[in-house]
Amino acid sequence: MSFTTYYMHLIFSSVPSLFSSELILYILPVLTVSILLFSFKIMFYKAPKLRRAK
């Protein structure tokens, strides 16, 4: 087994323990709401000013 494969195995084997099921239940709604608020901010406050068609 190469060094890269060994370290990737160590990293990815510990990922499920980092993301427990309860942590996902808290992170996903916060992430969803923050993406929605950020997109609304871009749409309404930083929308490009369009020129009027002649």
CHARMM internal coordinates of N, CA and C (Angstrom, degrees):
IC EDIT
DIST 1 N 1 CA 1.4659
DIST 1 CA 1 C 1.5345
ANGL 1 N 1 CA 1 C 108.06
DIST 1 C 2 N 1.3234
ANGL 1 CA 1 C 2 N 115.48
DIHE 1 N 1 CA 1 C 2 N 131.48
DIST 2 N 2 CA 1.4619
ANGL 1 C 2 N 2 CA 118.89
DIHE 1 CA 1 C 2 N 2 CA -178.86
DIST 2 CA 2 C 1.5293
ANGL 2 N 2 CA 2 C 110.50
DIHE 1 C 2 N 2 CA 2 C -76.95
DIST 2 C 3 N 1.3203
ANGL 2 CA 2 C 3 N 114.87
DIHE 2 N 2 CA 2 C 3 N 166.96
DIST 3 N 3 CA 1.4634
ANGL 2 C 3 N 3 CA 120.04
DIHE 2 CA 2 C 3 N 3 CA -179.86
DIST 3 CA 3 C 1.5253
ANGL 3 N 3 CA 3 C 111.28
DIHE 2 C 3 N 3 CA 3 C -63.33
DIST 3 C 4 N 1.3400
ANGL 3 CA 3 C 4 N 115.55
DIHE 3 N 3 CA 3 C 4 N -40.56
DIST 4 N 4 CA 1.4677
ANGL 3 C 4 N 4 CA 119.63
DIHE 3 CA 3 C 4 N 4 CA -178.44
DIST 4 CA 4 C 1.5141
ANGL 4 N 4 CA 4 C 111.13
DIHE 3 C 4 N 4 CA 4 C -63.88
DIST 4 C 5 N 1.3185
ANGL 4 CA 4 C 5 N 116.44
DIHE 4 N 4 CA 4 C 5 N -45.00
DIST 5 N 5 CA 1.4637
ANGL 4 C 5 N 5 CA 120.43
DIHE 4 CA 4 C 5 N 5 CA 179.38
DIST 5 CA 5 C 1.5209
ANGL 5 N 5 CA 5 C 110.94
DIHE 4 C 5 N 5 CA 5 C -63.16
DIST 5 C 6 N 1.3236
ANGL 5 CA 5 C 6 N 115.99
DIHE 5 N 5 CA 5 C 6 N -39.59
DIST 6 N 6 CA 1.4580
ANGL 5 C 6 N 6 CA 120.35
DIHE 5 CA 5 C 6 N 6 CA 179.97
DIST 6 CA 6 C 1.5265
ANGL 6 N 6 CA 6 C 111.71
DIHE 5 C 6 N 6 CA 6 C -63.28
DIST 6 C 7 N 1.3376
ANGL 6 CA 6 C 7 N 116.71
DIHE 6 N 6 CA 6 C 7 N -46.82
DIST 7 N 7 CA 1.4635
ANGL 6 C 7 N 7 CA 119.39
DIHE 6 CA 6 C 7 N 7 CA -178.39
DIST 7 CA 7 C 1.5269
ANGL 7 N 7 CA 7 C 112.06
DIHE 6 C 7 N 7 CA 7 C -71.27
DIST 7 C 8 N 1.3375
ANGL 7 CA 7 C 8 N 116.58
DIHE 7 N 7 CA 7 C 8 N -35.37
DIST 8 N 8 CA 1.4719
ANGL 7 C 8 N 8 CA 118.56
DIHE 7 CA 7 C 8 N 8 CA 175.69
DIST 8 CA 8 C 1.5238
ANGL 8 N 8 CA 8 C 110.41
DIHE 7 C 8 N 8 CA 8 C -64.49
DIST 8 C 9 N 1.3300
ANGL 8 CA 8 C 9 N 116.37
DIHE 8 N 8 CA 8 C 9 N -37.65
DIST 9 N 9 CA 1.4597
ANGL 8 C 9 N 9 CA 119.68
DIHE 8 CA 8 C 9 N 9 CA 177.23
DIST 9 CA 9 C 1.5292
ANGL 9 N 9 CA 9 C 110.73
DIHE 8 C 9 N 9 CA 9 C -64.24
DIST 9 C 10 N 1.3191
ANGL 9 CA 9 C 10 N 117.02
DIHE 9 N 9 CA 9 C 10 N -40.82
DIST 10 N 10 CA 1.4667
ANGL 9 C 10 N 10 CA 119.87
DIHE 9 CA 9 C 10 N 10 CA 178.28
DIST 10 CA 10 C 1.5255
ANGL 10 N 10 CA 10 C 111.58
DIHE 9 C 10 N 10 CA 10 C -64.20
DIST 10 C 11 N 1.3291
ANGL 10 CA 10 C 11 N 116.68
DIHE 10 N 10 CA 10 C 11 N -42.52
DIST 11 N 11 CA 1.4659
ANGL 10 C 11 N 11 CA 120.17
DIHE 10 CA 10 C 11 N 11 CA -178.12
DIST 11 CA 11 C 1.5210
ANGL 11 N 11 CA 11 C 110.46
DIHE 10 C 11 N 11 CA 11 C -67.10
DIST 11 C 12 N 1.3351
ANGL 11 CA 11 C 12 N 117.16
DIHE 11 N 11 CA 11 C 12 N -49.98
DIST 12 N 12 CA 1.4599
ANGL 11 C 12 N 12 CA 119.59
DIHE 11 CA 11 C 12 N 12 CA -174.29
DIST 12 CA 12 C 1.5187
ANGL 12 N 12 CA 12 C 113.13
DIHE 11 C 12 N 12 CA 12 C -76.17
DIST 12 C 13 N 1.3131
ANGL 12 CA 12 C 13 N 118.40
DIHE 12 N 12 CA 12 C 13 N -18.98
DIST 13 N 13 CA 1.4640
ANGL 12 C 13 N 13 CA 118.83
DIHE 12 CA 12 C 13 N 13 CA 175.08
DIST 13 CA 13 C 1.5191
ANGL 13 N 13 CA 13 C 111.05
DIHE 12 C 13 N 13 CA 13 C -76.21
DIST 13 C 14 N 1.3312
ANGL 13 CA 13 C 14 N 117.50
DIHE 13 N 13 CA 13 C 14 N -24.30
DIST 14 N 14 CA 1.4621
ANGL 13 C 14 N 14 CA 119.57
DIHE 13 CA 13 C 14 N 14 CA 179.29
DIST 14 CA 14 C 1.5199
ANGL 14 N 14 CA 14 C 112.74
DIHE 13 C 14 N 14 CA 14 C -90.73
DIST 14 C 15 N 1.3421
ANGL 14 CA 14 C 15 N 118.55
DIHE 14 N 14 CA 14 C 15 N -9.28
DIST 15 N 15 CA 1.4660
ANGL 14 C 15 N 15 CA 120.87
DIHE 14 CA 14 C 15 N 15 CA -178.34
DIST 15 CA 15 C 1.5245
ANGL 15 N 15 CA 15 C 112.51
DIHE 14 C 15 N 15 CA 15 C -63.19
DIST 15 C 16 N 1.3363
ANGL 15 CA 15 C 16 N 121.38
DIHE 15 N 15 CA 15 C 16 N -45.58
DIST 16 N 16 CA 1.4771
ANGL 15 C 16 N 16 CA 118.40
DIHE 15 CA 15 C 16 N 16 CA 179.28
DIST 16 CA 16 C 1.5246
ANGL 16 N 16 CA 16 C 113.65
DIHE 15 C 16 N 16 CA 16 C -61.47
DIST 16 C 17 N 1.3112
ANGL 16 CA 16 C 17 N 117.58
DIHE 16 N 16 CA 16 C 17 N -29.91
DIST 17 N 17 CA 1.4624
ANGL 16 C 17 N 17 CA 118.03
DIHE 16 CA 16 C 17 N 17 CA 177.76
DIST 17 CA 17 C 1.5270
ANGL 17 N 17 CA 17 C 111.12
DIHE 16 C 17 N 17 CA 17 C -73.32
DIST 17 C 18 N 1.3417
ANGL 17 CA 17 C 18 N 117.13
DIHE 17 N 17 CA 17 C 18 N -28.19
DIST 18 N 18 CA 1.4654
ANGL 17 C 18 N 18 CA 119.68
DIHE 17 CA 17 C 18 N 18 CA 177.31
DIST 18 CA 18 C 1.5231
ANGL 18 N 18 CA 18 C 111.10
DIHE 17 C 18 N 18 CA 18 C -71.37
DIST 18 C 19 N 1.3257
ANGL 18 CA 18 C 19 N 116.09
DIHE 18 N 18 CA 18 C 19 N -40.27
DIST 19 N 19 CA 1.4625
ANGL 18 C 19 N 19 CA 120.60
DIHE 18 CA 18 C 19 N 19 CA -179.11
DIST 19 CA 19 C 1.5208
ANGL 19 N 19 CA 19 C 109.08
DIHE 18 C 19 N 19 CA 19 C -100.58
DIST 19 C 20 N 1.2961
ANGL 19 CA 19 C 20 N 116.72
DIHE 19 N 19 CA 19 C 20 N 82.54
DIST 20 N 20 CA 1.4568
ANGL 19 C 20 N 20 CA 119.45
DIHE 19 CA 19 C 20 N 20 CA 177.05
DIST 20 CA 20 C 1.5206
ANGL 20 N 20 CA 20 C 109.65
DIHE 19 C 20 N 20 CA 20 C -74.42
DIST 20 C 21 N 1.3044
ANGL 20 CA 20 C 21 N 116.92
DIHE 20 N 20 CA 20 C 21 N 166.88
DIST 21 N 21 CA 1.4631
ANGL 20 C 21 N 21 CA 120.07
DIHE 20 CA 20 C 21 N 21 CA -175.53
DIST 21 CA 21 C 1.5271
ANGL 21 N 21 CA 21 C 111.48
DIHE 20 C 21 N 21 CA 21 C -66.96
DIST 21 C 22 N 1.3141
ANGL 21 CA 21 C 22 N 117.92
DIHE 21 N 21 CA 21 C 22 N -33.44
DIST 22 N 22 CA 1.4646
ANGL 21 C 22 N 22 CA 119.74
DIHE 21 CA 21 C 22 N 22 CA 179.04
DIST 22 CA 22 C 1.5239
ANGL 22 N 22 CA 22 C 111.44
DIHE 21 C 22 N 22 CA 22 C -71.23
DIST 22 C 23 N 1.3140
ANGL 22 CA 22 C 23 N 116.69
DIHE 22 N 22 CA 22 C 23 N -34.32
DIST 23 N 23 CA 1.4619
ANGL 22 C 23 N 23 CA 120.15
DIHE 22 CA 22 C 23 N 23 CA 178.18
DIST 23 CA 23 C 1.5279
ANGL 23 N 23 CA 23 C 110.83
DIHE 22 C 23 N 23 CA 23 C -65.89
DIST 23 C 24 N 1.3192
ANGL 23 CA 23 C 24 N 117.06
DIHE 23 N 23 CA 23 C 24 N -38.24
DIST 24 N 24 CA 1.4685
ANGL 23 C 24 N 24 CA 120.99
DIHE 23 CA 23 C 24 N 24 CA 178.12
DIST 24 CA 24 C 1.5228
ANGL 24 N 24 CA 24 C 110.08
DIHE 23 C 24 N 24 CA 24 C -65.10
DIST 24 C 25 N 1.3285
ANGL 24 CA 24 C 25 N 117.49
DIHE 24 N 24 CA 24 C 25 N -36.88
DIST 25 N 25 CA 1.4686
ANGL 24 C 25 N 25 CA 120.31
DIHE 24 CA 24 C 25 N 25 CA 179.39
DIST 25 CA 25 C 1.5175
ANGL 25 N 25 CA 25 C 111.71
DIHE 24 C 25 N 25 CA 25 C -64.51
DIST 25 C 26 N 1.3193
ANGL 25 CA 25 C 26 N 117.87
DIHE 25 N 25 CA 25 C 26 N -27.96
DIST 26 N 26 CA 1.4610
ANGL 25 C 26 N 26 CA 120.07
DIHE 25 CA 25 C 26 N 26 CA 177.71
DIST 26 CA 26 C 1.5239
ANGL 26 N 26 CA 26 C 112.38
DIHE 25 C 26 N 26 CA 26 C -87.49
DIST 26 C 27 N 1.3273
ANGL 26 CA 26 C 27 N 117.08
DIHE 26 N 26 CA 26 C 27 N -35.75
DIST 27 N 27 CA 1.4626
ANGL 26 C 27 N 27 CA 120.21
DIHE 26 CA 26 C 27 N 27 CA -174.05
DIST 27 CA 27 C 1.5249
ANGL 27 N 27 CA 27 C 112.02
DIHE 26 C 27 N 27 CA 27 C -76.73
DIST 27 C 28 N 1.3228
ANGL 27 CA 27 C 28 N 118.24
DIHE 27 N 27 CA 27 C 28 N -40.78
DIST 28 N 28 CA 1.4688
ANGL 27 C 28 N 28 CA 119.98
DIHE 27 CA 27 C 28 N 28 CA -174.94
DIST 28 CA 28 C 1.5240
ANGL 28 N 28 CA 28 C 113.49
DIHE 27 C 28 N 28 CA 28 C -62.04
DIST 28 C 29 N 1.3393
ANGL 28 CA 28 C 29 N 121.49
DIHE 28 N 28 CA 28 C 29 N -47.09
DIST 29 N 29 CA 1.4690
ANGL 28 C 29 N 29 CA 118.82
DIHE 28 CA 28 C 29 N 29 CA 177.04
DIST 29 CA 29 C 1.5233
ANGL 29 N 29 CA 29 C 113.09
DIHE 28 C 29 N 29 CA 29 C -63.81
DIST 29 C 30 N 1.3216
ANGL 29 CA 29 C 30 N 117.88
DIHE 29 N 29 CA 29 C 30 N -38.12
DIST 30 N 30 CA 1.4631
ANGL 29 C 30 N 30 CA 120.37
DIHE 29 CA 29 C 30 N 30 CA 178.88
DIST 30 CA 30 C 1.5245
ANGL 30 N 30 CA 30 C 110.12
DIHE 29 C 30 N 30 CA 30 C -65.16
DIST 30 C 31 N 1.3163
ANGL 30 CA 30 C 31 N 116.58
DIHE 30 N 30 CA 30 C 31 N -41.59
DIST 31 N 31 CA 1.4578
ANGL 30 C 31 N 31 CA 120.58
DIHE 30 CA 30 C 31 N 31 CA 178.43
DIST 31 CA 31 C 1.5199
ANGL 31 N 31 CA 31 C 111.24
DIHE 30 C 31 N 31 CA 31 C -64.98
DIST 31 C 32 N 1.3308
ANGL 31 CA 31 C 32 N 117.23
DIHE 31 N 31 CA 31 C 32 N -41.25
DIST 32 N 32 CA 1.4618
ANGL 31 C 32 N 32 CA 121.10
DIHE 31 CA 31 C 32 N 32 CA 179.84
DIST 32 CA 32 C 1.5228
ANGL 32 N 32 CA 32 C 111.30
DIHE 31 C 32 N 32 CA 32 C -64.58
DIST 32 C 33 N 1.3204
ANGL 32 CA 32 C 33 N 117.14
DIHE 32 N 32 CA 32 C 33 N -46.15
DIST 33 N 33 CA 1.4661
ANGL 32 C 33 N 33 CA 120.66
DIHE 32 CA 32 C 33 N 33 CA -179.10
DIST 33 CA 33 C 1.5247
ANGL 33 N 33 CA 33 C 110.47
DIHE 32 C 33 N 33 CA 33 C -66.07
DIST 33 C 34 N 1.3193
ANGL 33 CA 33 C 34 N 117.70
DIHE 33 N 33 CA 33 C 34 N -39.19
DIST 34 N 34 CA 1.4649
ANGL 33 C 34 N 34 CA 119.41
DIHE 33 CA 33 C 34 N 34 CA -179.95
DIST 34 CA 34 C 1.5225
ANGL 34 N 34 CA 34 C 111.54
DIHE 33 C 34 N 34 CA 34 C -67.25
DIST 34 C 35 N 1.3279
ANGL 34 CA 34 C 35 N 118.10
DIHE 34 N 34 CA 34 C 35 N -37.21
DIST 35 N 35 CA 1.4680
ANGL 34 C 35 N 35 CA 120.40
DIHE 34 CA 34 C 35 N 35 CA 176.40
DIST 35 CA 35 C 1.5169
ANGL 35 N 35 CA 35 C 110.38
DIHE 34 C 35 N 35 CA 35 C -66.24
DIST 35 C 36 N 1.3329
ANGL 35 CA 35 C 36 N 117.79
DIHE 35 N 35 CA 35 C 36 N -40.68
DIST 36 N 36 CA 1.4669
ANGL 35 C 36 N 36 CA 120.63
DIHE 35 CA 35 C 36 N 36 CA 178.10
DIST 36 CA 36 C 1.5248
ANGL 36 N 36 CA 36 C 111.41
DIHE 35 C 36 N 36 CA 36 C -63.38
DIST 36 C 37 N 1.3184
ANGL 36 CA 36 C 37 N 117.36
DIHE 36 N 36 CA 36 C 37 N -46.45
DIST 37 N 37 CA 1.4626
ANGL 36 C 37 N 37 CA 119.93
DIHE 36 CA 36 C 37 N 37 CA -179.85
DIST 37 CA 37 C 1.5243
ANGL 37 N 37 CA 37 C 111.69
DIHE 36 C 37 N 37 CA 37 C -64.47
DIST 37 C 38 N 1.3139
ANGL 37 CA 37 C 38 N 116.56
DIHE 37 N 37 CA 37 C 38 N -38.98
DIST 38 N 38 CA 1.4560
ANGL 37 C 38 N 38 CA 120.22
DIHE 37 CA 37 C 38 N 38 CA 179.21
DIST 38 CA 38 C 1.5248
ANGL 38 N 38 CA 38 C 111.12
DIHE 37 C 38 N 38 CA 38 C -65.85
DIST 38 C 39 N 1.3401
ANGL 38 CA 38 C 39 N 116.88
DIHE 38 N 38 CA 38 C 39 N -39.93
DIST 39 N 39 CA 1.4642
ANGL 38 C 39 N 39 CA 119.11
DIHE 38 CA 38 C 39 N 39 CA 179.65
DIST 39 CA 39 C 1.5269
ANGL 39 N 39 CA 39 C 110.93
DIHE 38 C 39 N 39 CA 39 C -70.44
DIST 39 C 40 N 1.3351
ANGL 39 CA 39 C 40 N 118.55
DIHE 39 N 39 CA 39 C 40 N -37.11
DIST 40 N 40 CA 1.4686
ANGL 39 C 40 N 40 CA 120.18
DIHE 39 CA 39 C 40 N 40 CA 176.30
DIST 40 CA 40 C 1.5249
ANGL 40 N 40 CA 40 C 110.88
DIHE 39 C 40 N 40 CA 40 C -65.22
DIST 40 C 41 N 1.3271
ANGL 40 CA 40 C 41 N 116.64
DIHE 40 N 40 CA 40 C 41 N -37.86
DIST 41 N 41 CA 1.4608
ANGL 40 C 41 N 41 CA 119.97
DIHE 40 CA 40 C 41 N 41 CA 178.51
DIST 41 CA 41 C 1.5263
ANGL 41 N 41 CA 41 C 110.60
DIHE 40 C 41 N 41 CA 41 C -62.64
DIST 41 C 42 N 1.3155
ANGL 41 CA 41 C 42 N 116.15
DIHE 41 N 41 CA 41 C 42 N -42.04
DIST 42 N 42 CA 1.4602
ANGL 41 C 42 N 42 CA 119.50
DIHE 41 CA 41 C 42 N 42 CA 179.03
DIST 42 CA 42 C 1.5271
ANGL 42 N 42 CA 42 C 110.45
DIHE 41 C 42 N 42 CA 42 C -67.47
DIST 42 C 43 N 1.3271
ANGL 42 CA 42 C 43 N 117.63
DIHE 42 N 42 CA 42 C 43 N -40.87
DIST 43 N 43 CA 1.4678
ANGL 42 C 43 N 43 CA 120.40
DIHE 42 CA 42 C 43 N 43 CA -176.54
DIST 43 CA 43 C 1.5183
ANGL 43 N 43 CA 43 C 111.89
DIHE 42 C 43 N 43 CA 43 C -67.51
DIST 43 C 44 N 1.3320
ANGL 43 CA 43 C 44 N 117.98
DIHE 43 N 43 CA 43 C 44 N -41.48
DIST 44 N 44 CA 1.4567
ANGL 43 C 44 N 44 CA 119.47
DIHE 43 CA 43 C 44 N 44 CA -170.77
DIST 44 CA 44 C 1.5247
ANGL 44 N 44 CA 44 C 114.20
DIHE 43 C 44 N 44 CA 44 C -99.53
DIST 44 C 45 N 1.3148
ANGL 44 CA 44 C 45 N 118.23
DIHE 44 N 44 CA 44 C 45 N -30.39
DIST 45 N 45 CA 1.4583
ANGL 44 C 45 N 45 CA 119.25
DIHE 44 CA 44 C 45 N 45 CA -175.17
DIST 45 CA 45 C 1.5214
ANGL 45 N 45 CA 45 C 113.12
DIHE 44 C 45 N 45 CA 45 C -101.04
DIST 45 C 46 N 1.3154
ANGL 45 CA 45 C 46 N 117.10
DIHE 45 N 45 CA 45 C 46 N -32.62
DIST 46 N 46 CA 1.4588
ANGL 45 C 46 N 46 CA 119.55
DIHE 45 CA 45 C 46 N 46 CA -177.89
DIST 46 CA 46 C 1.5180
ANGL 46 N 46 CA 46 C 111.22
DIHE 45 C 46 N 46 CA 46 C -115.52
DIST 46 C 47 N 1.3120
ANGL 46 CA 46 C 47 N 117.31
DIHE 46 N 46 CA 46 C 47 N 29.62
DIST 47 N 47 CA 1.4598
ANGL 46 C 47 N 47 CA 120.34
DIHE 46 CA 46 C 47 N 47 CA 179.33
DIST 47 CA 47 C 1.5222
ANGL 47 N 47 CA 47 C 109.32
DIHE 46 C 47 N 47 CA 47 C -70.00
DIST 47 C 48 N 1.3131
ANGL 47 CA 47 C 48 N 117.56
DIHE 47 N 47 CA 47 C 48 N 141.83
DIST 48 N 48 CA 1.4641
ANGL 47 C 48 N 48 CA 118.85
DIHE 47 CA 47 C 48 N 48 CA 178.73
DIST 48 CA 48 C 1.5252
ANGL 48 N 48 CA 48 C 110.63
DIHE 47 C 48 N 48 CA 48 C -68.73
DIST 48 C 49 N 1.3095
ANGL 48 CA 48 C 49 N 115.24
DIHE 48 N 48 CA 48 C 49 N 141.23
DIST 49 N 49 CA 1.4609
ANGL 48 C 49 N 49 CA 119.87
DIHE 48 CA 48 C 49 N 49 CA 179.21
DIST 49 CA 49 C 1.5243
ANGL 49 N 49 CA 49 C 108.62
DIHE 48 C 49 N 49 CA 49 C -78.70
DIST 49 C 50 N 1.3094
ANGL 49 CA 49 C 50 N 115.70
DIHE 49 N 49 CA 49 C 50 N 120.71
DIST 50 N 50 CA 1.4601
ANGL 49 C 50 N 50 CA 120.37
DIHE 49 CA 49 C 50 N 50 CA -177.31
DIST 50 CA 50 C 1.5217
ANGL 50 N 50 CA 50 C 110.17
DIHE 49 C 50 N 50 CA 50 C -90.78
DIST 50 C 51 N 1.3223
ANGL 50 CA 50 C 51 N 114.82
DIHE 50 N 50 CA 50 C 51 N 142.86
DIST 51 N 51 CA 1.4621
ANGL 50 C 51 N 51 CA 118.68
DIHE 50 CA 50 C 51 N 51 CA 177.25
DIST 51 CA 51 C 1.5156
ANGL 51 N 51 CA 51 C 109.82
DIHE 50 C 51 N 51 CA 51 C -81.44
DIST 51 C 52 N 1.2942
ANGL 51 CA 51 C 52 N 116.14
DIHE 51 N 51 CA 51 C 52 N 148.67
DIST 52 N 52 CA 1.4533
ANGL 51 C 52 N 52 CA 121.01
DIHE 51 CA 51 C 52 N 52 CA -179.25
DIST 52 CA 52 C 1.5307
ANGL 52 N 52 CA 52 C 109.34
DIHE 51 C 52 N 52 CA 52 C -75.43
DIST 52 C 53 N 1.3171
ANGL 52 CA 52 C 53 N 116.52
DIHE 52 N 52 CA 52 C 53 N 134.57
DIST 53 N 53 CA 1.4669
ANGL 52 C 53 N 53 CA 120.81
DIHE 52 CA 52 C 53 N 53 CA 179.16
DIST 53 CA 53 C 1.5199
ANGL 53 N 53 CA 53 C 110.29
DIHE 52 C 53 N 53 CA 53 C -73.18
DIST 53 C 54 N 1.3312
ANGL 53 CA 53 C 54 N 116.49
DIHE 53 N 53 CA 53 C 54 N 142.03
DIST 54 N 54 CA 1.4718
ANGL 53 C 54 N 54 CA 120.61
DIHE 53 CA 53 C 54 N 54 CA -179.24
DIST 54 CA 54 C 1.5161
ANGL 54 N 54 CA 54 C 110.95
DIHE 53 C 54 N 54 CA 54 C -94.47
END
COOR INIT
IC SEED 1 N 1 CA 1 C
IC BUILD
